[in-house]
């Protein structure tokens, strides 16, 4: 899909935000969160970064997580 849309200046990327403290991710009703769970801001950081990038052929068709872009 990313190769088809690059001519229209549309980037396509997939992001894994990681285990995030939300009602969907299993956040408890208390302020405590399980070890390893991140807050929403941290989970959203990579999504916001990719959505804010200018068109760049090297930044389309990627699968990314907070640790970086995966090589496949």
C-alpha positions in Angstrom: 0.0 0.0 0.0 2.8 2.4 0.8 4.3 2.0 -2.6 1.0 2.7 -4.3 0.3 5.9 -2.3 3.8 7.5 -2.2 3.1 9.2 -5.6 0.1 10.9 -3.9 2.4 12.0 -1.1 0.7 9.7 1.5 2.8 7.7 3.9 1.7 4.4 5.4 3.2 3.1 8.6 2.2 0.7 11.3 3.1 1.4 15.0 3.1 -0.9 18.0 2.8 1.5 20.9 3.6 -1.2 23.5 1.8 -2.2 26.6 0.0 1.0 27.6 -2.0 1.9 30.8 -5.5 2.3 29.3 -8.8 0.6 30.0 -8.1 -1.6 26.8 -4.5 -2.3 27.9 -5.6 -3.5 31.4 -5.3 -0.4 33.5 -6.6 -0.9 37.0 -9.0 1.4 38.7 -6.2 2.6 41.0 -3.3 4.8 40.1 -0.9 1.8 40.3 0.1 0.1 37.0 1.7 -3.2 36.5 5.5 -3.4 36.1 6.5 -2.7 32.5 3.3 -0.8 31.6 3.9 2.7 30.2 1.7 5.8 30.4 -0.4 7.0 27.5 2.1 9.8 26.6 4.9 7.3 26.2 2.7 5.0 24.2 1.6 7.8 21.9 5.1 9.3 21.3 6.1 7.1 18.3 2.6 7.4 16.7 2.8 11.2 17.0 6.3 11.3 15.6 5.5 9.3 12.5 2.2 11.2 11.9 4.1 14.5 12.1 6.9 13.6 9.6 7.1 15.3 6.2 6.8 13.0 3.2 10.0 11.0 3.0 10.3 7.8 1.0 12.4 6.3 3.7 9.7 6.8 6.3 6.9 4.9 4.5 6.0 1.3 4.6 7.6 0.8 8.1 6.6 -1.1 11.2 7.8 0.8 14.2 7.8 0.5 18.0 9.2 2.7 20.7 12.6 1.0 20.3 12.7 2.0 16.6 11.8 0.7 13.2 11.8 -3.1 12.7 13.9 -4.2 9.7 11.2 -6.2 8.0 
